[in-house]
Amino acid sequence: MAEWQPAGPWTVSTRHQWSAPFTTSGGPSLLRRLQGHAPSSNQVVGFLTLVISGCILLVLAGLTLAGAVLGLTFFGPIVLLTSPMWVPVGFVMFVVSAAVLSACGFGVAALAGASWLYNYFMGRQPAGSDRVDCARSRIADGPSDVTDYAREHGGYARSRVKDAAPGA
């Protein structure tokens, strides 16, 4: 009888079916089929990165929750006893911060508007300058358009008034 040699992962074993645990009847071995579906090294590294970062985030979430519970446990009574002082201070801080943020926002808006006007008057054509030019021409042409319209349709209005009041 020939001496048995171990089969490699890409070779089909010639042993009996009962002694080859990874073969099917007449088909390729189970190892070959699994190797066809094996993930690439990039996928393995990506999965390990996902697992490790997920574990780190889970630990950090637990520490945050524990810190919040301990903080409320220790500082809750102090905040409750000093709340008559914190409510007005909090309201004043809210109003002051809203005023400062509003002033900063209005300052940025004014600076942006001044920059746009400077670019417009220097002839650099900032965004939207075509609309301003169109509106300016419509405003300038408005009175002449109205007088032309009145000249064209003025007689029509007078004749309609005479028809409405025949005795006048």
VMD Tcl script that builds the backbone (N, CA, C; Angstrom):
set m [mol new atoms 504]
animate dup $m
set s [atomselect $m all]
$s set {name element resname resid chain x y z} {
  {N N MET 1 A 0.844 -1.172 0.000}
  {CA C MET 1 A 0.000 0.000 0.000}
  {C C MET 1 A 0.883 1.225 0.000}
  {N N ALA 2 A 0.472 2.228 -0.778}
  {CA C ALA 2 A 1.281 3.449 -0.904}
  {C C ALA 2 A 1.179 4.254 0.372}
  {N N GLU 3 A 2.267 4.956 0.642}
  {CA C GLU 3 A 2.310 5.763 1.855}
  {C C GLU 3 A 1.469 7.028 1.651}
  {N N TRP 4 A 0.726 7.429 2.655}
  {CA C TRP 4 A -0.169 8.594 2.544}
  {C C TRP 4 A 0.622 9.870 2.670}
  {N N GLN 5 A 0.370 10.872 1.775}
  {CA C GLN 5 A 0.992 12.199 1.849}
  {C C GLN 5 A -0.117 13.219 2.011}
  {N N PRO 6 A 0.131 14.219 2.850}
  {CA C PRO 6 A -0.947 15.206 3.062}
  {C C PRO 6 A -1.205 16.007 1.786}
  {N N ALA 7 A -2.447 16.251 1.525}
  {CA C ALA 7 A -2.834 16.996 0.333}
  {C C ALA 7 A -2.737 18.482 0.624}
  {N N GLY 8 A -2.238 19.242 -0.339}
  {CA C GLY 8 A -2.151 20.701 -0.202}
  {C C GLY 8 A -3.529 21.330 -0.359}
  {N N PRO 9 A -3.629 22.614 -0.122}
  {CA C PRO 9 A -4.949 23.250 -0.207}
  {C C PRO 9 A -5.510 23.280 -1.619}
  {N N TRP 10 A -4.659 23.121 -2.676}
  {CA C TRP 10 A -5.161 23.200 -4.042}
  {C C TRP 10 A -5.218 21.842 -4.729}
  {N N THR 11 A -4.864 20.804 -4.006}
  {CA C THR 11 A -4.892 19.478 -4.619}
  {C C THR 11 A -6.066 18.701 -4.080}
  {N N VAL 12 A -6.603 17.868 -4.926}
  {CA C VAL 12 A -7.717 17.032 -4.517}
  {C C VAL 12 A -7.137 15.743 -3.925}
  {N N SER 13 A -7.633 15.391 -2.786}
  {CA C SER 13 A -7.126 14.205 -2.115}
  {C C SER 13 A -7.593 12.957 -2.852}
  {N N THR 14 A -6.692 11.965 -2.922}
  {CA C THR 14 A -7.040 10.701 -3.570}
  {C C THR 14 A -7.435 9.656 -2.546}
  {N N ARG 15 A -7.598 10.060 -1.313}
  {CA C ARG 15 A -7.972 9.097 -0.283}
  {C C ARG 15 A -9.441 8.732 -0.429}
  {N N HIS 16 A -9.852 7.795 0.367}
  {CA C HIS 16 A -11.238 7.367 0.344}
  {C C HIS 16 A -12.136 8.495 0.840}
  {N N GLN 17 A -13.390 8.451 0.440}
  {CA C GLN 17 A -14.311 9.511 0.772}
  {C C GLN 17 A -14.518 9.600 2.287}
  {N N TRP 18 A -14.487 8.481 2.970}
  {CA C TRP 18 A -14.719 8.521 4.414}
  {C C TRP 18 A -13.541 9.100 5.164}
  {N N SER 19 A -12.345 9.178 4.563}
  {CA C SER 19 A -11.185 9.698 5.267}
  {C C SER 19 A -10.853 11.125 4.850}
  {N N ALA 20 A -11.547 11.708 3.897}
  {CA C ALA 20 A -11.291 13.081 3.458}
  {C C ALA 20 A -12.424 13.965 3.953}
  {N N PRO 21 A -12.218 14.680 5.043}
  {CA C PRO 21 A -13.327 15.426 5.635}
  {C C PRO 21 A -13.742 16.651 4.823}
  {N N PHE 22 A -12.915 17.215 3.924}
  {CA C PHE 22 A -13.252 18.449 3.232}
  {C C PHE 22 A -13.592 18.251 1.763}
  {N N THR 23 A -14.055 17.076 1.395}
  {CA C THR 23 A -14.429 16.851 0.004}
  {C C THR 23 A -15.896 16.512 -0.060}
  {N N THR 24 A -16.473 16.826 -1.212}
  {CA C THR 24 A -17.851 16.434 -1.462}
  {C C THR 24 A -17.828 15.379 -2.541}
  {N N SER 25 A -18.906 14.758 -2.743}
  {CA C SER 25 A -18.921 13.660 -3.718}
  {C C SER 25 A -18.783 14.226 -5.131}
  {N N GLY 26 A -17.618 14.041 -5.714}
  {CA C GLY 26 A -17.381 14.419 -7.096}
  {C C GLY 26 A -17.118 15.898 -7.324}
  {N N GLY 27 A -17.254 16.766 -6.360}
  {CA C GLY 27 A -17.072 18.208 -6.565}
  {C C GLY 27 A -15.759 18.698 -5.996}
  {N N PRO 28 A -15.464 19.986 -6.158}
  {CA C PRO 28 A -14.222 20.534 -5.604}
  {C C PRO 28 A -14.275 20.532 -4.080}
  {N N SER 29 A -13.124 20.584 -3.478}
  {CA C SER 29 A -13.063 20.502 -2.024}
  {C C SER 29 A -13.660 21.763 -1.395}
  {N N LEU 30 A -14.055 21.618 -0.165}
  {CA C LEU 30 A -14.639 22.728 0.572}
  {C C LEU 30 A -13.629 23.858 0.750}
  {N N LEU 31 A -12.366 23.508 0.926}
  {CA C LEU 31 A -11.328 24.538 1.059}
  {C C LEU 31 A -11.216 25.374 -0.202}
  {N N ARG 32 A -11.309 24.735 -1.363}
  {CA C ARG 32 A -11.240 25.504 -2.610}
  {C C ARG 32 A -12.407 26.462 -2.728}
  {N N ARG 33 A -13.578 25.984 -2.360}
  {CA C ARG 33 A -14.755 26.862 -2.431}
  {C C ARG 33 A -14.643 28.008 -1.441}
  {N N LEU 34 A -14.103 27.748 -0.268}
  {CA C LEU 34 A -13.941 28.818 0.717}
  {C C LEU 34 A -12.891 29.831 0.273}
  {N N GLN 35 A -11.830 29.358 -0.380}
  {CA C GLN 35 A -10.796 30.276 -0.837}
  {C C GLN 35 A -11.303 31.184 -1.947}
  {N N GLY 36 A -12.270 30.741 -2.688}
  {CA C GLY 36 A -12.869 31.593 -3.718}
  {C C GLY 36 A -13.644 32.753 -3.127}
  {N N HIS 37 A -14.131 32.582 -1.907}
  {CA C HIS 37 A -14.895 33.622 -1.230}
  {C C HIS 37 A -14.095 34.299 -0.126}
  {N N ALA 38 A -12.831 34.053 -0.040}
  {CA C ALA 38 A -12.008 34.623 1.028}
  {C C ALA 38 A -11.846 36.122 0.815}
  {N N PRO 39 A -11.889 36.910 1.895}
  {CA C PRO 39 A -11.724 38.358 1.750}
  {C C PRO 39 A -10.275 38.712 1.427}
  {N N SER 40 A -10.108 39.865 0.790}
  {CA C SER 40 A -8.755 40.325 0.485}
  {C C SER 40 A -8.132 40.918 1.745}
  {N N SER 41 A -6.842 41.180 1.670}
  {CA C SER 41 A -6.150 41.732 2.844}
  {C C SER 41 A -6.672 43.125 3.168}
  {N N ASN 42 A -7.048 43.908 2.156}
  {CA C ASN 42 A -7.618 45.230 2.414}
  {C C ASN 42 A -8.937 45.127 3.180}
  {N N GLN 43 A -9.756 44.154 2.830}
  {CA C GLN 43 A -11.020 43.965 3.532}
  {C C GLN 43 A -10.792 43.527 4.976}
  {N N VAL 44 A -9.806 42.683 5.192}
  {CA C VAL 44 A -9.506 42.231 6.560}
  {C C VAL 44 A -9.022 43.400 7.408}
  {N N VAL 45 A -8.117 44.213 6.847}
  {CA C VAL 45 A -7.613 45.376 7.585}
  {C C VAL 45 A -8.745 46.358 7.858}
  {N N GLY 46 A -9.617 46.561 6.887}
  {CA C GLY 46 A -10.762 47.447 7.082}
  {C C GLY 46 A -11.687 46.943 8.176}
  {N N PHE 47 A -11.942 45.642 8.185}
  {CA C PHE 47 A -12.807 45.076 9.217}
  {C C PHE 47 A -12.174 45.206 10.593}
  {N N LEU 48 A -10.878 44.932 10.688}
  {CA C LEU 48 A -10.200 45.069 11.982}
  {C C LEU 48 A -10.202 46.518 12.448}
  {N N THR 49 A -10.001 47.451 11.537}
  {CA C THR 49 A -10.062 48.870 11.897}
  {C C THR 49 A -11.444 49.232 12.406}
  {N N LEU 50 A -12.472 48.737 11.742}
  {CA C LEU 50 A -13.849 48.999 12.168}
  {C C LEU 50 A -14.106 48.430 13.564}
  {N N VAL 51 A -13.665 47.226 13.814}
  {CA C VAL 51 A -13.893 46.593 15.121}
  {C C VAL 51 A -13.143 47.342 16.227}
  {N N ILE 52 A -11.888 47.685 15.959}
  {CA C ILE 52 A -11.093 48.372 16.989}
  {C C ILE 52 A -11.650 49.757 17.278}
  {N N SER 53 A -11.971 50.510 16.220}
  {CA C SER 53 A -12.510 51.853 16.463}
  {C C SER 53 A -13.885 51.773 17.122}
  {N N GLY 54 A -14.689 50.775 16.783}
  {CA C GLY 54 A -15.980 50.602 17.453}
  {C C GLY 54 A -15.817 50.309 18.927}
  {N N CYS 55 A -14.845 49.481 19.279}
  {CA C CYS 55 A -14.581 49.191 20.693}
  {C C CYS 55 A -14.113 50.437 21.436}
  {N N ILE 56 A -13.237 51.212 20.804}
  {CA C ILE 56 A -12.755 52.432 21.449}
  {C C ILE 56 A -13.912 53.408 21.675}
  {N N LEU 57 A -14.774 53.572 20.671}
  {CA C LEU 57 A -15.917 54.477 20.830}
  {C C LEU 57 A -16.893 53.977 21.881}
  {N N LEU 58 A -17.056 52.673 21.989}
  {CA C LEU 58 A -17.933 52.111 23.021}
  {C C LEU 58 A -17.383 52.388 24.410}
  {N N VAL 59 A -16.072 52.241 24.579}
  {CA C VAL 59 A -15.445 52.545 25.871}
  {C C VAL 59 A -15.595 54.037 26.198}
  {N N LEU 60 A -15.357 54.895 25.211}
  {CA C LEU 60 A -15.499 56.332 25.453}
  {C C LEU 60 A -16.941 56.716 25.789}
  {N N ALA 61 A -17.902 56.089 25.139}
  {CA C ALA 61 A -19.306 56.364 25.456}
  {C C ALA 61 A -19.626 55.934 26.888}
  {N N GLY 62 A -19.103 54.799 27.297}
  {CA C GLY 62 A -19.318 54.355 28.678}
  {C C GLY 62 A -18.685 55.298 29.683}
  {N N LEU 63 A -17.462 55.754 29.398}
  {CA C LEU 63 A -16.816 56.713 30.304}
  {C C LEU 63 A -17.587 58.027 30.369}
  {N N THR 64 A -18.105 58.484 29.251}
  {CA C THR 64 A -18.894 59.717 29.236}
  {C C THR 64 A -20.160 59.563 30.061}
  {N N LEU 65 A -20.836 58.444 29.899}
  {CA C LEU 65 A -22.053 58.207 30.669}
  {C C LEU 65 A -21.745 58.109 32.163}
  {N N ALA 66 A -20.696 57.420 32.508}
  {CA C ALA 66 A -20.322 57.300 33.923}
  {C C ALA 66 A -19.948 58.659 34.494}
  {N N GLY 67 A -19.206 59.469 33.728}
  {CA C GLY 67 A -18.847 60.811 34.197}
  {C C GLY 67 A -20.059 61.701 34.374}
  {N N ALA 68 A -21.027 61.588 33.472}
  {CA C ALA 68 A -22.240 62.396 33.593}
  {C C ALA 68 A -23.041 62.000 34.830}
  {N N VAL 69 A -23.160 60.708 35.075}
  {CA C VAL 69 A -23.903 60.248 36.258}
  {C C VAL 69 A -23.203 60.682 37.547}
  {N N LEU 70 A -21.882 60.509 37.600}
  {CA C LEU 70 A -21.148 60.938 38.799}
  {C C LEU 70 A -21.214 62.449 38.984}
  {N N GLY 71 A -21.115 63.203 37.893}
  {CA C GLY 71 A -21.199 64.662 37.988}
  {C C GLY 71 A -22.556 65.111 38.499}
  {N N LEU 72 A -23.629 64.502 37.986}
  {CA C LEU 72 A -24.955 64.875 38.482}
  {C C LEU 72 A -25.142 64.452 39.934}
  {N N THR 73 A -24.562 63.339 40.306}
  {CA C THR 73 A -24.694 62.878 41.689}
  {C C THR 73 A -24.004 63.827 42.658}
  {N N PHE 74 A -22.797 64.258 42.317}
  {CA C PHE 74 A -22.048 65.113 43.237}
  {C C PHE 74 A -22.443 66.581 43.148}
  {N N PHE 75 A -22.682 67.077 41.943}
  {CA C PHE 75 A -22.945 68.504 41.786}
  {C C PHE 75 A -24.423 68.855 41.743}
  {N N GLY 76 A -25.306 67.862 41.681}
  {CA C GLY 76 A -26.747 68.127 41.662}
  {C C GLY 76 A -27.233 68.908 42.871}
  {N N PRO 77 A -26.895 68.482 44.090}
  {CA C PRO 77 A -27.361 69.244 45.260}
  {C C PRO 77 A -26.801 70.673 45.303}
  {N N ILE 78 A -25.565 70.844 44.872}
  {CA C ILE 78 A -24.981 72.189 44.883}
  {C C ILE 78 A -25.704 73.087 43.893}
  {N N VAL 79 A -25.986 72.563 42.714}
  {CA C VAL 79 A -26.704 73.349 41.703}
  {C C VAL 79 A -28.115 73.654 42.187}
  {N N LEU 80 A -28.761 72.703 42.842}
  {CA C LEU 80 A -30.115 72.926 43.342}
  {C C LEU 80 A -30.147 74.005 44.414}
  {N N LEU 81 A -29.166 74.009 45.309}
  {CA C LEU 81 A -29.142 75.006 46.382}
  {C C LEU 81 A -28.777 76.401 45.870}
  {N N THR 82 A -27.948 76.478 44.826}
  {CA C THR 82 A -27.524 77.790 44.333}
  {C C THR 82 A -28.288 78.212 43.085}
  {N N SER 83 A -29.368 77.536 42.717}
  {CA C SER 83 A -30.107 77.865 41.504}
  {C C SER 83 A -30.733 79.256 41.524}
  {N N PRO 84 A -31.175 79.799 42.690}
  {CA C PRO 84 A -31.694 81.177 42.637}
  {C C PRO 84 A -30.645 82.175 42.134}
  {N N MET 85 A -29.385 81.864 42.293}
  {CA C MET 85 A -28.352 82.761 41.793}
  {C C MET 85 A -28.052 82.468 40.313}
  {N N TRP 86 A -28.111 81.203 39.874}
  {CA C TRP 86 A -27.707 80.840 38.519}
  {C C TRP 86 A -28.729 81.211 37.457}
  {N N VAL 87 A -30.008 81.253 37.794}
  {CA C VAL 87 A -31.034 81.579 36.791}
  {C C VAL 87 A -30.868 83.003 36.276}
  {N N PRO 88 A -30.753 84.032 37.139}
  {CA C PRO 88 A -30.541 85.381 36.597}
  {C C PRO 88 A -29.188 85.527 35.882}
  {N N VAL 89 A -28.160 84.881 36.412}
  {CA C VAL 89 A -26.847 84.960 35.763}
  {C C VAL 89 A -26.918 84.310 34.380}
  {N N GLY 90 A -27.582 83.186 34.287}
  {CA C GLY 90 A -27.731 82.521 32.989}
  {C C GLY 90 A -28.515 83.361 32.007}
  {N N PHE 91 A -29.571 84.029 32.474}
  {CA C PHE 91 A -30.353 84.892 31.595}
  {C C PHE 91 A -29.522 86.061 31.090}
  {N N VAL 92 A -28.770 86.690 31.977}
  {CA C VAL 92 A -27.922 87.813 31.580}
  {C C VAL 92 A -26.846 87.347 30.600}
  {N N MET 93 A -26.243 86.201 30.861}
  {CA C MET 93 A -25.223 85.681 29.950}
  {C C MET 93 A -25.815 85.372 28.574}
  {N N PHE 94 A -27.040 84.846 28.542}
  {CA C PHE 94 A -27.701 84.567 27.277}
  {C C PHE 94 A -27.945 85.846 26.494}
  {N N VAL 95 A -28.461 86.877 27.168}
  {CA C VAL 95 A -28.755 88.139 26.489}
  {C C VAL 95 A -27.464 88.787 25.989}
  {N N VAL 96 A -26.423 88.777 26.800}
  {CA C VAL 96 A -25.153 89.388 26.398}
  {C C VAL 96 A -24.536 88.631 25.223}
  {N N SER 97 A -24.549 87.320 25.283}
  {CA C SER 97 A -23.965 86.548 24.180}
  {C C SER 97 A -24.780 86.727 22.893}
  {N N ALA 98 A -26.107 86.800 23.003}
  {CA C ALA 98 A -26.932 87.038 21.812}
  {C C ALA 98 A -26.636 88.411 21.219}
  {N N ALA 99 A -26.447 89.414 22.070}
  {CA C ALA 99 A -26.133 90.759 21.572}
  {C C ALA 99 A -24.771 90.788 20.884}
  {N N VAL 100 A -23.779 90.155 21.472}
  {CA C VAL 100 A -22.443 90.141 20.869}
  {C C VAL 100 A -22.461 89.409 19.532}
  {N N LEU 101 A -23.129 88.253 19.476}
  {CA C LEU 101 A -23.201 87.506 18.226}
  {C C LEU 101 A -23.973 88.276 17.155}
  {N N SER 102 A -25.036 88.976 17.550}
  {CA C SER 102 A -25.779 89.784 16.593}
  {C C SER 102 A -24.923 90.921 16.065}
  {N N ALA 103 A -24.213 91.592 16.948}
  {CA C ALA 103 A -23.348 92.693 16.514}
  {C C ALA 103 A -22.265 92.189 15.566}
  {N N CYS 104 A -21.691 91.050 15.871}
  {CA C CYS 104 A -20.674 90.487 14.975}
  {C C CYS 104 A -21.279 90.122 13.629}
  {N N GLY 105 A -22.452 89.546 13.634}
  {CA C GLY 105 A -23.117 89.186 12.377}
  {C C GLY 105 A -23.452 90.403 11.540}
  {N N PHE 106 A -23.975 91.454 12.180}
  {CA C PHE 106 A -24.285 92.671 11.442}
  {C C PHE 106 A -23.010 93.328 10.920}
  {N N GLY 107 A -21.936 93.257 11.680}
  {CA C GLY 107 A -20.659 93.806 11.225}
  {C C GLY 107 A -20.127 93.072 10.005}
  {N N VAL 108 A -20.226 91.751 10.017}
  {CA C VAL 108 A -19.780 90.961 8.864}
  {C C VAL 108 A -20.647 91.272 7.648}
  {N N ALA 109 A -21.966 91.408 7.849}
  {CA C ALA 109 A -22.860 91.731 6.735}
  {C C ALA 109 A -22.542 93.112 6.167}
  {N N ALA 110 A -22.293 94.088 7.032}
  {CA C ALA 110 A -21.951 95.433 6.558}
  {C C ALA 110 A -20.620 95.428 5.814}
  {N N LEU 111 A -19.653 94.688 6.308}
  {CA C LEU 111 A -18.359 94.592 5.629}
  {C C LEU 111 A -18.509 93.927 4.255}
  {N N ALA 112 A -19.324 92.881 4.169}
  {CA C ALA 112 A -19.551 92.214 2.885}
  {C C ALA 112 A -20.259 93.159 1.910}
  {N N GLY 113 A -21.239 93.909 2.401}
  {CA C GLY 113 A -21.939 94.865 1.542}
  {C C GLY 113 A -21.019 95.974 1.065}
  {N N ALA 114 A -20.182 96.486 1.940}
  {CA C ALA 114 A -19.236 97.536 1.546}
  {C C ALA 114 A -18.234 97.003 0.523}
  {N N SER 115 A -17.791 95.774 0.706}
  {CA C SER 115 A -16.875 95.173 -0.253}
  {C C SER 115 A -17.542 95.005 -1.612}
  {N N TRP 116 A -18.802 94.573 -1.620}
  {CA C TRP 116 A -19.529 94.414 -2.878}
  {C C TRP 116 A -19.685 95.759 -3.567}
  {N N LEU 117 A -20.081 96.800 -2.817}
  {CA C LEU 117 A -20.234 98.129 -3.413}
  {C C LEU 117 A -18.917 98.654 -3.969}
  {N N TYR 118 A -17.829 98.440 -3.253}
  {CA C TYR 118 A -16.526 98.887 -3.734}
  {C C TYR 118 A -16.181 98.200 -5.056}
  {N N ASN 119 A -16.372 96.889 -5.101}
  {CA C ASN 119 A -16.088 96.163 -6.341}
  {C C ASN 119 A -17.017 96.606 -7.474}
  {N N TYR 120 A -18.269 96.900 -7.162}
  {CA C TYR 120 A -19.231 97.317 -8.192}
  {C C TYR 120 A -18.840 98.674 -8.783}
  {N N PHE 121 A -18.503 99.614 -7.909}
  {CA C PHE 121 A -18.165 100.951 -8.401}
  {C C PHE 121 A -16.783 101.007 -9.032}
  {N N MET 122 A -15.929 100.043 -8.734}
  {CA C MET 122 A -14.625 99.986 -9.391}
  {C C MET 122 A -14.708 99.248 -10.735}
  {N N GLY 123 A -15.886 98.716 -11.088}
  {CA C GLY 123 A -16.086 98.079 -12.379}
  {C C GLY 123 A -15.664 96.631 -12.437}
  {N N ARG 124 A -15.551 95.961 -11.313}
  {CA C ARG 124 A -15.094 94.562 -11.307}
  {C C ARG 124 A -16.229 93.560 -11.498}
  {N N GLN 125 A -17.456 94.020 -11.595}
  {CA C GLN 125 A -18.635 93.191 -11.847}
  {C C GLN 125 A -18.787 92.057 -10.830}
  {N N PRO 126 A -19.109 92.365 -9.568}
  {CA C PRO 126 A -19.339 91.288 -8.594}
  {C C PRO 126 A -20.636 90.536 -8.910}
  {N N ALA 127 A -20.864 89.460 -8.203}
  {CA C ALA 127 A -22.047 88.637 -8.444}
  {C C ALA 127 A -23.310 89.454 -8.190}
  {N N GLY 128 A -24.251 89.424 -9.140}
  {CA C GLY 128 A -25.511 90.140 -9.001}
  {C C GLY 128 A -25.488 91.538 -9.577}
  {N N SER 129 A -24.362 91.977 -10.119}
  {CA C SER 129 A -24.297 93.343 -10.644}
  {C C SER 129 A -25.159 93.501 -11.888}
  {N N ASP 130 A -25.368 92.424 -12.643}
  {CA C ASP 130 A -26.234 92.514 -13.821}
  {C C ASP 130 A -27.673 92.812 -13.414}
  {N N ARG 131 A -28.126 92.281 -12.288}
  {CA C ARG 131 A -29.476 92.579 -11.807}
  {C C ARG 131 A -29.593 94.034 -11.369}
  {N N VAL 132 A -28.552 94.549 -10.743}
  {CA C VAL 132 A -28.574 95.946 -10.322}
  {C C VAL 132 A -28.621 96.853 -11.547}
  {N N ASP 133 A -27.841 96.530 -12.572}
  {CA C ASP 133 A -27.849 97.331 -13.802}
  {C C ASP 133 A -29.216 97.296 -14.477}
  {N N CYS 134 A -29.830 96.130 -14.505}
  {CA C CYS 134 A -31.158 95.999 -15.103}
  {C C CYS 134 A -32.189 96.813 -14.323}
  {N N ALA 135 A -32.152 96.740 -13.008}
  {CA C ALA 135 A -33.091 97.507 -12.185}
  {C C ALA 135 A -32.860 99.002 -12.350}
  {N N ARG 136 A -31.610 99.418 -12.439}
  {CA C ARG 136 A -31.300 100.838 -12.605}
  {C C ARG 136 A -31.837 101.345 -13.946}
  {N N SER 137 A -31.684 100.547 -14.990}
  {CA C SER 137 A -32.197 100.987 -16.293}
  {C C SER 137 A -33.721 101.020 -16.304}
  {N N ARG 138 A -34.365 100.091 -15.631}
  {CA C ARG 138 A -35.834 100.114 -15.566}
  {C C ARG 138 A -36.338 101.312 -14.783}
  {N N ILE 139 A -35.622 101.673 -13.710}
  {CA C ILE 139 A -36.018 102.854 -12.943}
  {C C ILE 139 A -35.803 104.120 -13.766}
  {N N ALA 140 A -34.700 104.185 -14.480}
  {CA C ALA 140 A -34.413 105.369 -15.296}
  {C C ALA 140 A -35.393 105.495 -16.459}
  {N N ASP 141 A -35.802 104.377 -17.044}
  {CA C ASP 141 A -36.720 104.407 -18.177}
  {C C ASP 141 A -38.179 104.461 -17.747}
  {N N GLY 142 A -38.446 104.325 -16.472}
  {CA C GLY 142 A -39.827 104.277 -15.988}
  {C C GLY 142 A -40.668 105.489 -16.333}
  {N N PRO 143 A -40.231 106.705 -16.032}
  {CA C PRO 143 A -41.077 107.870 -16.337}
  {C C PRO 143 A -41.366 108.025 -17.829}
  {N N SER 144 A -40.410 107.767 -18.690}
  {CA C SER 144 A -40.670 107.898 -20.125}
  {C C SER 144 A -41.631 106.811 -20.596}
  {N N ASP 145 A -41.536 105.608 -20.023}
  {CA C ASP 145 A -42.476 104.545 -20.382}
  {C C ASP 145 A -43.891 104.904 -19.963}
  {N N VAL 146 A -44.028 105.527 -18.794}
  {CA C VAL 146 A -45.359 105.914 -18.310}
  {C C VAL 146 A -45.947 106.999 -19.202}
  {N N THR 147 A -45.138 107.991 -19.575}
  {CA C THR 147 A -45.666 109.055 -20.441}
  {C C THR 147 A -46.024 108.504 -21.814}
  {N N ASP 148 A -45.230 107.596 -22.347}
  {CA C ASP 148 A -45.570 106.993 -23.639}
  {C C ASP 148 A -46.863 106.200 -23.538}
  {N N TYR 149 A -47.040 105.467 -22.469}
  {CA C TYR 149 A -48.260 104.684 -22.261}
  {C C TYR 149 A -49.465 105.615 -22.142}
  {N N ALA 150 A -49.280 106.725 -21.426}
  {CA C ALA 150 A -50.389 107.671 -21.256}
  {C C ALA 150 A -50.762 108.316 -22.588}
  {N N ARG 151 A -49.765 108.618 -23.409}
  {CA C ARG 151 A -50.056 109.216 -24.719}
  {C C ARG 151 A -50.816 108.224 -25.603}
  {N N GLU 152 A -50.402 106.957 -25.562}
  {CA C GLU 152 A -51.046 105.964 -26.413}
  {C C GLU 152 A -52.458 105.647 -25.968}
  {N N HIS 153 A -52.669 105.526 -24.673}
  {CA C HIS 153 A -53.958 105.055 -24.162}
  {C C HIS 153 A -54.778 106.159 -23.511}
  {N N GLY 154 A -54.320 107.367 -23.503}
  {CA C GLY 154 A -55.062 108.464 -22.874}
  {C C GLY 154 A -56.349 108.791 -23.592}
  {N N GLY 155 A -56.319 108.826 -24.902}
  {CA C GLY 155 A -57.527 109.104 -25.668}
  {C C GLY 155 A -58.566 108.028 -25.485}
  {N N TYR 156 A -58.143 106.790 -25.338}
  {CA C TYR 156 A -59.066 105.675 -25.135}
  {C C TYR 156 A -59.815 105.850 -23.824}
  {N N ALA 157 A -59.127 106.293 -22.796}
  {CA C ALA 157 A -59.772 106.472 -21.498}
  {C C ALA 157 A -60.777 107.613 -21.565}
  {N N ARG 158 A -60.474 108.707 -22.257}
  {CA C ARG 158 A -61.414 109.835 -22.348}
  {C C ARG 158 A -62.662 109.425 -23.122}
  {N N SER 159 A -62.502 108.633 -24.190}
  {CA C SER 159 A -63.676 108.221 -24.965}
  {C C SER 159 A -64.549 107.274 -24.152}
  {N N ARG 160 A -63.970 106.449 -23.318}
  {CA C ARG 160 A -64.752 105.535 -22.481}
  {C C ARG 160 A -65.532 106.316 -21.437}
  {N N VAL 161 A -64.939 107.411 -20.940}
  {CA C VAL 161 A -65.666 108.211 -19.952}
  {C C VAL 161 A -66.863 108.870 -20.618}
  {N N LYS 162 A -66.732 109.338 -21.831}
  {CA C LYS 162 A -67.870 109.942 -22.537}
  {C C LYS 162 A -68.949 108.910 -22.800}
  {N N ASP 163 A -68.581 107.679 -23.113}
  {CA C ASP 163 A -69.581 106.644 -23.338}
  {C C ASP 163 A -70.320 106.303 -22.057}
  {N N ALA 164 A -69.632 106.359 -20.938}
  {CA C ALA 164 A -70.267 105.997 -19.669}
  {C C ALA 164 A -71.243 107.087 -19.228}
  {N N ALA 165 A -70.962 108.329 -19.549}
  {CA C ALA 165 A -71.834 109.440 -19.149}
  {C C ALA 165 A -72.242 110.203 -20.419}
  {N N PRO 166 A -73.252 109.754 -21.139}
  {CA C PRO 166 A -73.589 110.401 -22.402}
  {C C PRO 166 A -74.093 111.828 -22.239}
  {N N GLY 167 A -74.638 112.177 -21.138}
  {CA C GLY 167 A -75.169 113.539 -20.946}
  {C C GLY 167 A -74.093 114.526 -20.532}
  {N N ALA 168 A -72.917 114.099 -20.266}
  {CA C ALA 168 A -71.897 115.009 -19.790}
  {C C ALA 168 A -71.222 115.773 -20.901}
}
mol reanalyze $m
mol bondsrecalc $m
mol representation Tube
mol addrep $m
